[in-house]
Amino acid sequence: MTNQSTIPNDAAIIYASLDQLYLHDLNPRQDVAQEHVETLADSIRTCGLLQNLGGIQDDDGKIGIVSGGRRLRALAYLAETSPDFKGATSIPVLLARDLEQAEFCANAENTAREALDPADEIRAYGRMAKSNANAEAIASAFGVTVAHVKGRLKLANLPDAALEALKAKTINLSAAQKMTTAQDEKLVHEALQGIAEGRLSNVSQLDHFLHPKAAMATDRRAVFVGVEAYEAGGGKITRDLFSEDVFFEDQEILDEAFAAQLAGAAEQVRVSDGWAWVETHGEAYLGWNFIEDNKFARVYPVEGVLSDDQMERYEDLCEMADNDVLNAEGEEELAGLHVILEGAFTDEQKAHAGCVVYVDQSGGLKVEAGLIRPEDKKPAISAGVLQTPAHGSGEDKAPKNPYSQKLRDDLEAIKLAALQKAMLDQPDLLLDLLAFQLSGATGFRDVFDVSLGTPSNTPSVEAGFEIDKRLSKPGVSPADAWGVDLKKAFASFKKKGPKHRAAELTRHLAKLLNGGDAIFHEVLSEKAGADIRKVWTPTAENLFKRVSGPMLETIYGDLLDLTPTSTEAKAFAKLKKAEKAKTLEDLFSNETKQKLLGVTAAQKARIEAWLPDYYV
């Protein structure tokens, strides 16, 4: 029916027979395709007339329809084609008093139409689809987009229990959409029960519940293998029709495809690069002690040498890169010179060494090259590819170092002092290096000899607490930077510029801040404008349930200017402690409750600034 807020006070709804009605000249729908009329007729036959017509009555008793022209035609079509149709004798029509009001009704209808409840809409579209109406026809009948209809039709196959839950608002549309991916209707019913009991409270939990044995498309194995290879091995894919989520339902098949594809990639690396051997590693990274545990030795690429002209050009390009004035062509040239400098493994090295191939967390293929197995070390030494280890014995024993350990320590100290002296004139470079280390990119190889802890800035009860995302961003584990070329990583870091450096320094130094002693902490807080209530709001869980009942009564009275003998204060005092805690939580966060309690502007300001006296 027409939204009541659009009905003029002196307009009224009457019930007329079809033979009393005709299409008025004011009706904006003078021309309608017959197929649209027939589709709407199917809708009316299935769902009934969901909205009244609007018209104006002539002196002879006839009613000219000014709004609802398609509905009038559909009713006439039903009367002609369906002898058993009973809806042609009692048609609701909103009558206008005059032409001006009729024109108002004709124009207002399209903007005041009340949408169907999503569950009812889904059922209505589903019934029409079963009557062979396509999405375009349904969209035309209901005055919505084709995309909207297609989305609703995807939900039409849900069990009735899910649609009833959607109508009752015990699940939302997002949850209903997720349920369309379930492979078993039983899982949908169990998920509805889990939502009702509070065990499934977010989309991520619902995904896992509906696909307990599935891997997401973002899983490194799925990224590496790809849909085509997985399906070729007999794996089943489920696509979320309402998002880009894809579920690889059979992880055993995924593991088999992953292992086969990794083995194939390893063999390709061996053949194309000429290594003596290649092994695969199933994890997403090589641990920091991987080389030691496997007793590998390693060789490194033989560095290239730049000509004098190339070296001069390289230095010029590096300077331009440091000043952020290097164009794309220059970057490509610099990258080419880097390749020369980095060098390459020789054929002799490859004849005695191999590599380990693995897939990282993002699904990319990684190769750790230049590794020599224990059984290959002696032949590699004999070939001059690998030097004799210092701890060897007999013929393998390396010559004694002419510098004592104490002298070597002194020489290293002198070298460090020279570097530190030079750095005194390079404050920007020092800041770059500090930010670089704080970012975690150096792994276990510290550039500065600083030991930095991580002061706790998150309470054990996180309800009502919201930390700045810059402080909550996960740090980089030193293991993540294992084997990273520091030279390349630092060059990449510097390319991001001073703004990135400043942001990293600010973020990490802020995370390391502990404020010193209590007095200095207060000084810093005042200078910085620290405000506890910007990150924390008192709730029953994080505070009120954790203090005594008398304290709650004092807080309540102070905030609302109540005397202990007032009716409101006495009523609050009679509540159970849990009820007191909930009442105070509502006082802090529920505007409706504040209005019901008559909270004044001054009291509201006091509530918004309130802190436990612990902080005083």
C-alpha positions, 0 to 999 in steps of 0.5 A: 500500500502507499506509504501513509505519510504521503496520503493527504489528510482529505484523501481516502482509500476505497475499493473499486471493481475493475470496470470502474477504472481507466487510465487517466491522462495524468498517469506517467506510464501511458506506454508499457510493453506487454511482456512487462504487463504479463510479468507483473501479472505473474507477480500479482497472481503469486504475491497479491497486489502489494500496493494500491492504485491512485486515482481521481473520480469523475462525475459519472463515477468512473475513476481515472488511475493516475498512479499504478498504470502497470498494475491496472493493465496487469489486473485487466490482463489477469481478468481476461486470462484467468477466469478464477482470478478474484482480485478484479472486484475489490481493488484498493484505490487512493482517491484524490479530491481534485486534479492538483492533489491527483498530480501530487499522488502520481508524482509522489508514488515513486519516491514514497514506495516502501520497500519489501522486507528482504526475506519477503522480497527473496521469496517473491522473486524466487516464486516468479523465477520458478514461473520462468520469469527472468531477472530482467522481467522481475526487475521491471515488475518490481521497479528495481535493478537487474543486479538487485534481482540477481543478488536476491535470487541467489538467496532464494535457495536458502532453507526456509529457516534461514529466510525466517531468521532474516525476517526476524532480524536474528541474522543480517543479510551478510550472514544470509549471503555467507550461508549460500556457500554452504555445501550441506543444508544441515550446516546452515541449520547448525550455523543458525543455532550457533548464531542464536547461541552467540557462538558465531558472532562474525563473518570469519567465524561463519566462514570457518564453520560452513567450510571446516575443511576448506582453505581460502584462496588467499592461502599460500598453497592455493595462490601457488597452485591456482584453481585450474591445477587444483580442480584438475586434481579433483578438488572442489571449489566454492565461490562466494557469490556476494564477494571475491572469496573462494574456498578450496574445499579439499585440503588433502587434494590441495596439499597433493597439488602443492607438493607436485607443483613445488617439485616441478618448480624445483626441477625447473630451477635445477635444469634452467640454472644448472645446480647440482641438486635442488630440494623443496621445503614445505614451510613458508620460510627457512628458520634462522637456524636452517643452514646450521641444522642441515650442516650446509656450507654456502658459497656466494655469487661472484661480484661483478666489476664496473668499469670506471665509466660505469662506476661514475654513472652508478654513483651519479644514479645513486645520488639522484635516487637518494634525492628522489629525482631519478626517472623510470629510465634511470631506475632501469639503468641503475637496476642493471648496474646493480645486477652487474655488481651483485654478480652471479654464481659460477658454473664451478660453484653450481657443480658442487652446490644446490638450492632449497626451493619453497613458497613464502606466505604470499604464495611466491616461489623463493630460492635459497641458493649456493648451499653445499651439503655435508657430503659435498664439502670436501670435493668443493674444497678440493675444487677451490669452490669452498675454503677450508673451515677454520676449525678443520684438522690435519690437511683441512686445517686453515693456516693460523690467523696472524692476528690474535683475537684481542688484536682483531677486536681492537682493529674492529673497534678502530674501524667502528670509531672511524665509521661513527666519526663519519656519521657525526656529519650524516644526521639524516643517514643516521635517522634513516638507519635508525628507522630502518632497524626499528622497522624490523627489516634488519632481522637479527643483524642490528645496525645500532647497539640498542636493546629496545623492549615493548612496553605493554599498552593494552589492558587484559580486558580490551572491552571499551579500549581502542588503540591507535592503529599505528600502535597496534600494527604488528611488528616485523619478526627478526626471522622474517628478515632472515637472509635478506640482503641488507644493502638492497633492503636499505636502498628500498627503504630510503627510496620511500623518502623522509616522510616514510622514515619520519612515520616509522620513527614516530610510530616505533618510538611512540610504541617504545615510550614508557614515560620515565617516572610518574612525575615525568610521565605526567609532564609528557602527558600534559605536553602531548595532550594525552587523553585517556578517554580518547582510547578508553570508555568505561564499561561494565566488563572493563571497570564497573564489575571490577569495583565495589557496589558502594563505589558504583553508587558514589560514581552514579551519584556524582555524575548525576548530582544525586544526594544519597537520600534522593529517590533515584540514588536509593533506587540505584542502591537497591539494584544488584551489582551486575545491574548497577554495572550495566546501568553505569555502562548505559549512562556512558554509552547509551544516548537513549538512556541518557535522555530518559534519565534527563542528563543535562549538558553539564552532566553529559560533559562530566560523563565524557571527561570522567576518569577513575580516581586512580588517575587523580 
